[in-house]
Amino acid sequence: MDQVKNARRKVVGTKQTLKALEKGEALIVLVASDADEKISRPVIALAEAKGVELRFVDTMIELGKLCGIKVKAAAAAVLEI
C-alpha cells in the first residue's frame, strides 16, 4: 500500500477512477470492501476488463486515509508511481 501513499499521481473517487480506467491511465485500482455494491461493481468490472491490477482495502475510511484525504473513499486509482 506504500505505492498508493507515495504515488506521484492518483485520483480518488468512483467517477475519477472510472475516467482514468476508460482513458487507460490507471496502473492500480483500489476499492473499499465496505463500499455499496452499486458503486463498486462498475469499477471492479472495468478494471478486470482492462486488465488493471485490482486491490481491496477493508474500509472506505482506510482508503481515504491511504489517499491522504480526511473523508471516506469508495475507489481510487494510481496513475503514476
DSSP file (Angstrom, degrees, kcal/mol; ACC not computed):
  #  RESIDUE AA STRUCTURE BP1 BP2  ACC     N-H-->O    O-->H-N    N-H-->O    O-->H-N    TCO  KAPPA ALPHA  PHI   PSI    X-CA   Y-CA   Z-CA
    1    1 A M    >>        0   0    0      0, 0.0     4,-1.7     0, 0.0     3,-0.8   0.000 360.0 360.0 360.0  -9.3    0.0    0.0    0.0
    2    2 A D  H 3>  +     0   0    0      1,-0.2     4,-2.8     2,-0.2     5,-0.2   0.822 360.0  66.1 -62.3 -29.2    3.0    2.3    0.1
    3    3 A Q  H 34 S+     0   0    0      1,-0.2     4,-0.3     2,-0.2    -1,-0.2   0.847 102.8  46.8 -60.3 -33.0    2.7    2.6   -3.7
    4    4 A V  H X4 S+     0   0    0     -3,-0.8     3,-0.9     2,-0.2    -2,-0.2   0.943 113.3  46.1 -74.4 -48.5   -0.6    4.4   -3.1
    5    5 A K  H 3< S+     0   0    0     -4,-1.7    -2,-0.2     1,-0.2    -1,-0.2   0.890 121.3  38.4 -60.1 -40.5    0.7    6.7   -0.4
    6    6 A N  T 3< S+     0   0    0     -4,-2.8    -1,-0.2    -5,-0.2    -2,-0.2   0.348  84.7 131.7 -96.2   5.8    3.8    7.6   -2.4
    7    7 A A    <   -     0   0    0     -3,-0.9    74,-0.2    -4,-0.3     3,-0.1  -0.302  53.1-144.4 -61.5 139.1    2.2    7.7   -5.8
    8    8 A R  S    S+     0   0    0     72,-1.3     2,-0.4     1,-0.3    73,-0.2   0.901  87.2  19.9 -69.4 -41.3    3.1   10.8   -7.9
    9    9 A R  E    S+A   80   0A   0     71,-1.7    70,-2.4     2,-0.0    71,-1.9  -0.996  73.0 151.9-133.3 134.6   -0.3   10.9   -9.4
   10   10 A K  E     -A   78   0A   0     -2,-0.4     2,-0.4    68,-0.3    68,-0.2  -0.982  28.0-141.3-152.1 160.1   -3.6    9.4   -8.2
   11   11 A V  E     -A   77   0A   0     66,-2.5    66,-2.4    -2,-0.3     2,-0.4  -0.947  12.6-153.4-123.9 149.3   -7.3   10.0   -8.4
   12   12 A V  E     +A   76   0A   0     -2,-0.4    64,-0.2    64,-0.2     4,-0.2  -0.973  52.0  44.8-125.7 135.6   -9.8    9.5   -5.7
   13   13 A G  S  > S-     0   0    0     62,-3.2     4,-2.2    -2,-0.4     5,-0.2  -0.159  83.1 -91.2 113.5 152.7  -13.5    8.8   -6.1
   14   14 A T  H  > S+     0   0    0      2,-0.2     4,-2.7     1,-0.2     5,-0.2   0.927 121.0  48.2 -63.9 -48.1  -15.6    6.5   -8.2
   15   15 A K  H  > S+     0   0    0      1,-0.2     4,-2.2     2,-0.2    -1,-0.2   0.929 114.6  45.5 -61.0 -46.1  -16.1    8.9  -11.1
   16   16 A Q  H  > S+     0   0    0     -4,-0.2     4,-2.3     2,-0.2    -1,-0.2   0.876 112.9  51.1 -66.2 -37.1  -12.5    9.9  -11.4
   17   17 A T  H  X S+     0   0    0     -4,-2.2     4,-2.2     2,-0.2    -2,-0.2   0.920 110.0  49.2 -66.2 -44.0  -11.4    6.2  -11.1
   18   18 A L  H  X S+     0   0    0     -4,-2.7     4,-2.6     2,-0.2    -2,-0.2   0.905 111.0  50.7 -61.3 -41.6  -13.8    5.2  -13.9
   19   19 A K  H  X S+     0   0    0     -4,-2.2     4,-2.1     1,-0.2    -2,-0.2   0.922 110.2  49.4 -61.6 -44.3  -12.5    8.1  -16.1
   20   20 A A  H  X>S+     0   0    0     -4,-2.3     5,-2.5     1,-0.2     6,-1.0   0.885 112.0  48.8 -63.6 -38.5   -8.9    7.0  -15.5
   21   21 A L  H ><5S+     0   0    0     -4,-2.2     3,-0.9     3,-0.2    -2,-0.2   0.923 110.2  50.6 -65.7 -44.4   -9.7    3.4  -16.4
   22   22 A E  H 3<5S+     0   0    0     -4,-2.6    -2,-0.2     1,-0.3    -1,-0.2   0.863 111.9  47.6 -62.1 -36.4  -11.5    4.5  -19.6
   23   23 A K  H 3<5S-     0   0    0     -4,-2.1    -1,-0.3    -5,-0.2    -2,-0.2   0.569 112.9-119.3 -81.1  -9.6   -8.5    6.6  -20.7
   24   24 A G  T <<5S+     0   0    0     -3,-0.9    -3,-0.2    -4,-0.6    -2,-0.1   0.724  80.8 118.9  78.4  21.1   -6.1    3.7  -19.9
   25   25 A E      < +     0   0    0     -5,-2.5     2,-0.3    -6,-0.2    -4,-0.2   0.695  41.0 100.1 -91.6 -21.6   -4.2    5.8  -17.3
   26   26 A A        +     0   0    0     -6,-1.0    53,-0.2     1,-0.2     3,-0.1  -0.488  37.4 173.9 -76.1 130.0   -4.8    3.7  -14.2
   27   27 A L  S    S+     0   0    0     51,-3.3    26,-1.0     1,-0.4     2,-0.4   0.782  75.9  15.3 -96.9 -39.8   -2.0    1.4  -13.1
   28   28 A I  E     -cB  53  78A   0     50,-1.2    50,-2.7    24,-0.1     2,-0.4  -0.999  68.1-157.1-137.3 136.1   -3.6    0.1   -9.9
   29   29 A V  E     -cB  54  77A   0     24,-2.8    26,-2.9    -2,-0.4     2,-0.4  -0.956   6.6-162.1-116.3 134.1   -7.2    0.4   -8.8
   30   30 A L  E     -cB  55  76A   0     46,-3.1    46,-2.1    -2,-0.4     2,-0.4  -0.940   6.4-173.9-116.1 137.3   -8.2    0.3   -5.1
   31   31 A V  E     -cB  56  75A   0     24,-2.2    26,-2.4    -2,-0.4     2,-0.4  -0.993  25.4-123.7-131.3 136.0  -11.7   -0.5   -4.0
   32   32 A A  E >   -c   57   0A   0     42,-2.6     3,-1.5    -2,-0.4    26,-0.2  -0.647  15.3-142.7 -78.0 130.0  -13.1   -0.3   -0.4
   33   33 A S  T 3  S+     0   0    0     24,-3.5    26,-0.2    -2,-0.4    25,-0.1   0.772  99.7  52.8 -64.5 -26.9  -14.7   -3.7    0.6
   34   34 A D  T 3  S+     0   0    0     24,-0.5    -1,-0.3    23,-0.3     2,-0.1   0.348  83.0 117.6 -93.8   8.1  -17.4   -1.9    2.5
   35   35 A A  S <  S-     0   0    0     -3,-1.5     5,-0.0    39,-0.2     2,-0.0  -0.420  81.6 -88.1 -71.6 150.5  -18.5    0.3   -0.4
   36   36 A D    >>  -     0   0    0      1,-0.1     4,-2.3    -2,-0.1     3,-1.2  -0.343  33.9-129.3 -57.6 134.2  -22.0    0.0   -1.7
   37   37 A E  H 3> S+     0   0    0      1,-0.3     4,-2.6     2,-0.2    -1,-0.1   0.826 106.7  61.7 -60.1 -33.5  -22.0   -2.7   -4.4
   38   38 A K  H 34 S+     0   0    0      1,-0.2    -1,-0.3     2,-0.2    -2,-0.1   0.833 111.9  39.6 -60.8 -31.7  -23.8   -0.4   -6.8
   39   39 A I  H <> S+     0   0    0     -3,-1.2     4,-0.6     2,-0.1    -2,-0.2   0.887 121.3  39.8 -84.2 -43.3  -20.8    2.0   -6.6
   40   40 A S  H  X S+     0   0    0     -4,-2.3     4,-2.5     1,-0.2     5,-0.2   0.802  99.4  72.6 -82.0 -29.3  -18.0   -0.5   -6.6
   41   41 A R  H  X S+     0   0    0     -4,-2.6     4,-2.7    -5,-0.2     5,-0.2   0.905  97.4  47.8 -56.4 -48.0  -19.3   -3.1   -9.2
   42   42 A P  H  > S+     0   0    0      0, 0.0     4,-2.2     0, 0.0    -1,-0.2   0.882 113.2  49.4 -62.3 -36.0  -18.7   -0.9  -12.3
   43   43 A V  H  X S+     0   0    0     -4,-0.6     4,-2.4     2,-0.2    -2,-0.2   0.934 113.2  45.6 -66.5 -46.2  -15.2    0.0  -11.1
   44   44 A I  H  X S+     0   0    0     -4,-2.5     4,-2.4     1,-0.2     5,-0.2   0.927 113.5  49.8 -62.8 -45.8  -14.3   -3.6  -10.5
   45   45 A A  H  X S+     0   0    0     -4,-2.7     4,-2.3    -5,-0.2    -1,-0.2   0.912 113.3  45.2 -61.4 -44.4  -15.8   -4.8  -13.8
   46   46 A L  H  X S+     0   0    0     -4,-2.2     4,-2.2    -5,-0.2    -1,-0.2   0.888 111.9  51.7 -69.4 -38.7  -13.9   -2.1  -15.8
   47   47 A A  H  X>S+     0   0    0     -4,-2.4     5,-2.5     2,-0.2     4,-0.7   0.926 112.9  45.8 -62.6 -43.7  -10.6   -2.8  -14.0
   48   48 A E  H ><5S+     0   0    0     -4,-2.4     3,-0.6     1,-0.2    -2,-0.2   0.904 112.2  51.0 -65.3 -41.3  -10.9   -6.5  -14.7
   49   49 A A  H 3<5S+     0   0    0     -4,-2.3    -1,-0.2     1,-0.2    -2,-0.2   0.855 114.0  44.1 -64.6 -35.2  -11.9   -5.9  -18.4
   50   50 A K  H 3<5S-     0   0    0     -4,-2.2    -1,-0.2    -5,-0.1    -2,-0.2   0.533 111.7-120.4 -87.3  -7.3   -8.9   -3.6  -18.9
   51   51 A G  T <<5 +     0   0    0     -4,-0.7     2,-0.3    -3,-0.6    -3,-0.2   0.787  57.1 156.4  73.1  27.8   -6.5   -6.0  -17.1
   52   52 A V      < -     0   0    0     -5,-2.5    -1,-0.2    -6,-0.2   -24,-0.1  -0.676  52.5 -99.3 -88.8 140.6   -5.6   -3.4  -14.4
   53   53 A E  E     -c   28   0A   0    -26,-1.0   -24,-2.8    -2,-0.3     2,-0.5  -0.359  41.2-156.6 -59.4 131.7   -4.3   -4.6  -11.0
   54   54 A L  E     -c   29   0A   0    -26,-0.2     2,-0.4    -2,-0.1   -24,-0.2  -0.954  13.2-179.3-119.0 127.4   -7.2   -4.5   -8.5
   55   55 A R  E     -c   30   0A   0    -26,-2.9   -24,-2.2    -2,-0.5     2,-0.4  -0.953  16.1-141.6-126.1 146.8   -6.6   -4.3   -4.8
   56   56 A F  E     -c   31   0A   0     -2,-0.4     2,-0.4   -26,-0.2   -24,-0.2  -0.888   7.7-161.0-110.9 139.7   -9.2   -4.2   -2.0
   57   57 A V  E     -c   32   0A   0    -26,-2.4   -24,-3.5    -2,-0.4   -23,-0.3  -0.908  25.3-123.9-114.3 143.9   -9.0   -2.2    1.2
   58   58 A D  S    S+     0   0    0     -2,-0.4   -24,-0.5   -26,-0.2     2,-0.3   0.901  84.2  14.5 -57.3 -48.1  -11.1   -3.1    4.2
   59   59 A T     >  -     0   0    0    -26,-0.2     4,-2.0   -27,-0.1     5,-0.1  -0.887  65.0-123.1-133.3 160.4  -13.0    0.2    4.7
   60   60 A M  H  > S+     0   0    0     -2,-0.3     4,-2.3     2,-0.2    13,-1.5   0.839 114.8  55.4 -66.2 -34.0  -13.8    3.4    3.0
   61   61 A I  H  > S+     0   0    0     11,-0.2     4,-2.3     2,-0.2    -1,-0.2   0.934 107.5  48.7 -63.8 -45.7  -12.2    5.3    5.9
   62   62 A E  H  > S+     0   0    0      1,-0.2     4,-2.4     2,-0.2    -2,-0.2   0.891 110.9  50.4 -61.9 -41.3   -9.0    3.4    5.5
   63   63 A L  H  X S+     0   0    0     -4,-2.0     4,-1.7    10,-0.2    -1,-0.2   0.904 108.7  52.4 -65.5 -41.1   -8.9    4.0    1.7
   64   64 A G  H  <>S+     0   0    0     -4,-2.3     5,-2.7     9,-0.2     4,-0.4   0.926 110.5  47.6 -58.5 -45.6   -9.5    7.8    2.3
   65   65 A K  H ><5S+     0   0    0     -4,-2.3     3,-1.3     1,-0.2    -2,-0.2   0.906 108.4  54.7 -63.0 -42.2   -6.5    7.8    4.7
   66   66 A L  H 3<5S+     0   0    0     -4,-2.4    -1,-0.2     1,-0.3    -2,-0.2   0.854 109.4  48.5 -58.0 -34.8   -4.3    5.9    2.3
   67   67 A C  T 3<5S-     0   0    0     -4,-1.7    -1,-0.3    -5,-0.2    -2,-0.2   0.473 119.1-111.8 -87.2  -2.6   -5.1    8.6   -0.3
   68   68 A G  T < 5S+     0   0    0     -3,-1.3     2,-0.3    -4,-0.4    -3,-0.2   0.759  76.1 122.3  80.6  24.8   -4.3   11.4    2.1
   69   69 A I      < -     0   0    0     -5,-2.7    -1,-0.3     2,-0.2    -2,-0.1  -0.830  62.4-134.7-117.1 160.5   -7.9   12.8    2.4
   70   70 A K  S    S+     0   0    0     -2,-0.3     2,-0.3    -3,-0.1    -5,-0.1   0.259  82.2  68.3 -98.3  12.1  -10.0   13.2    5.6
   71   71 A V  S    S-     0   0    0     -7,-0.1    -2,-0.2     1,-0.1     2,-0.0  -0.794  92.1 -84.1-124.1 169.2  -13.2   11.7    4.1
   72   72 A K        -     0   0    0     -2,-0.3     2,-0.4    -8,-0.1   -11,-0.2  -0.331  38.0-162.3 -70.3 153.4  -14.2    8.3    3.0
   73   73 A A        -     0   0    0    -13,-1.5   -10,-0.2     1,-0.1    -9,-0.2  -0.997  17.1-167.3-138.5 135.0  -13.4    7.0   -0.5
   74   74 A A  S    S+     0   0    0     -2,-0.4   -42,-2.6     1,-0.3     2,-0.3   0.800  77.9   7.2 -86.8 -32.4  -15.0    4.0   -2.3
   75   75 A A  E     + B   0  31A   0    -44,-0.2   -62,-3.2   -15,-0.0     2,-0.3  -0.984  59.3 174.7-149.8 156.6  -12.4    3.8   -5.0
   76   76 A A  E     -AB  12  30A   0    -46,-2.1   -46,-3.1    -2,-0.3     2,-0.4  -0.976  13.2-150.0-156.2 160.0   -9.1    5.3   -6.1
   77   77 A A  E     -AB  11  29A   0    -66,-2.4   -66,-2.5    -2,-0.3     2,-0.6  -1.000  13.0-136.6-139.1 140.0   -6.5    4.7   -8.8
   78   78 A V  E     +AB  10  28A   0    -50,-2.7   -51,-3.3    -2,-0.4   -50,-1.2  -0.843  22.6 175.7 -92.1 126.3   -2.8    5.2   -9.0
   79   79 A L  E     +     0   0A   0    -70,-2.4     2,-0.3    -2,-0.6   -69,-0.2   0.744  68.8  15.8-100.5 -31.6   -1.8    6.9  -12.3
   80   80 A E  E      A    9   0A   0    -71,-1.9   -71,-1.7     1,-0.1   -72,-1.3  -0.973 360.0 360.0-149.5 128.3    1.9    7.3  -11.8
   81   81 A I              0   0    0     -2,-0.3    -1,-0.1   -74,-0.2   -71,-0.0   0.435 360.0 360.0 -93.6 360.0    4.2    5.6   -9.3
